[in-house]
Amino acid sequence: VQWSPDGDSLFCLTDSGREFSAPARLDVASRELTYLVTPDLEIDEATVDPTGRRLAYALNRDGEAEIVIRELDSGTERSVMGLPPGALYTYWQAGLAWDPAGERLAISWTASRAGPNVFVAVLATGEARQVTHAGGLEVTADDLTEPEHVSFPTFDGRPIPALFYRAPGQTGNGPCVV
């Protein structure tokens, strides 16, 4: 939850009246809740820039995130480019953070073949670039396997998305640890 710059409303993630969580604005005086975007996917995190003009959010596509920046006045959106396939890294901090001017977005990011690092997206270009180089691994990214997106049915027939990491060189249906 965060306050709007004018202090008249709160921005939050909620699933009130929906199946999936989405960012919303709660008017403090009227208590009216207005969704800012309503995709049919889960949104893992959202944050409004300090000017109150832009919303950044992480759209969860079966465990892989897409970072989207939305202009709140016009509703135009664009995805942040330049991130490897992965998701927000939110172990001890928020995964998205704006600079004071609302022109750059810091993204705490992790990928299947890379450890957690910070990327910065510049709004003028929409491109993110890696600004930290955490590591210390004894292996290289080429030694690691990129996962496959799979799904399996629940007892009631709903598909559950998952990431499947096949052992290097394995073909066919071998044993699988879940």
N, C-alpha and C positions, 0 to 999 in steps of 0.2 A: 504494500500500500504506500502511495506517496501523494502528497498534497499537490494541487494545481498551483501554478505561480501566483494566482490571485487569491488563493485560500478559500475559494467558494466550493470546491469539489475535491473529491478523492479519486485517484486512479487505482484500480485493483484488478486482480485476476479472480474470476468467479465462474461457477457453473450454475448459478441460480437460473432455473427454468430451462436449462440446456443439458445436453449429455456431456459436452466437453467444456473445459475452462477456456475463457476468452477475456481479453482486457475490456474493462468497462469504466465509465465515469459515474460516480455517485454524487449527485448534487446534495450538498450538506443541508441546505434549507428545506428543500422539498422531499429529500430522500428518494428521488427518482433515479433509477439505474438505467444507464444507456450504454449498450455495447458499442465499442469502437470498431470492431471487426468480428465476424461470426463464421469462421471456417468450420468445416465438418471434420476438423482434426484438433488434437490437443495442442494448446499453447503452453510451453514450459515456463516461459518467463517473459515479462514485458516491462518496459520502462519508458516514461515520457521525458523528453529533453527539458532542460531547465527553463526554456522559453515557453513551453506548453504547445509548441507547434508540431512536434513530431513524436511518433510512437515507434519504438523498435521492439520487435518481438521475435521469439524463437518458435517456429512452427515445427511440430514433431511429426515427421513422416516415417512412421514405423521404426522409431529409434534413431533416425538420422535427422539432424536439425537443419532448417533453412532460416536464416536471419532475414527478416523483412523490415524495411523502414517505410512507414506510412505518414504522409502529410495529412494532418488531422483536418485542415480546412477543406482541401480538395478531394481527399480520399485516394489520391494517387499513391501507388506503392511500387517499390522496386526491391529486389533481392540483393543482398550483399554478395559480391563476387570475390573469388580469390581464397576462399576457405577450403581446406581439404575435406573430404567426406568425414563427418563426425558430429559432435554435439557439444553443447555448453558444458563447461567444467565448473561446477558450483559446489565443490566440496566444502569450502569455508567462506565463500564470498559470492556475491551476485555474479552472474555470467555476463551481464550487459551493464555498461556504465557510460554516460555521456560526459563530454568535457563541459566546462561552464558555459560556453557559447552555443552548445548544441550543434556543433559542426563536425565533431568526430565521435565515433562510438568505439569504446574498448570492448573487446569480446574475449572472454576467457574460454578457451576452446581445447578440446581433446579429440583425437582421431584414433581409428583402429590401428594405424601404423605410426603413430607419433604420440609422445607424451603431452601433457597439458602445457599450453603456451598462451600468450596474449597476442591478439591481432588487433589492429586499429583500422577501422573503416572510415574513410574520408567521404563525407556526403557529396562533395563536388564531383567525385569520380565513381562512387559506389563500390570501389575496390578496397579490399582489406589486405593489409600486409602484416606479416609476422614481425613482432618487435621484441620478443624474448626468444631465447633458445635454450629452454630447459632440456635436460637430457641426462647424460651420464650413463646411457645404456651401453652394454657391451655388444649390442646387435645394431644393424642398420635397418632402415625402413624396408629395404629389399628382402630382409630375412623374415619379415612378418607377412601374414596372410590378410588379404582384404576379405571381409565377410560377405556372405551372400544373404540377401533378404529372403526369408522364408516365412511360412505361416503354418500353424497347425490348428486343428479344430478343438474346441472345448466340448464338454459333455452336452451342451445345448446347441452345438453346431456353429458357433461364432468363430471366426478366424482370429487367432492370436499372432501378431507379428513377432518375429524374432530375428536375431542375427546369428548366422551359422558360420563358424570358423572351421573350414576344412583343412586338415593337415596338409602341409606342402607335399605335392606329388600324389596325393590320394585321389583315386577315382572311384566311382561307384558308391554304393551305400555301405559304408563301414560303420563301426560302432560310434555312438555319439553320447557324450556326457552332457546332461542338462542341469 
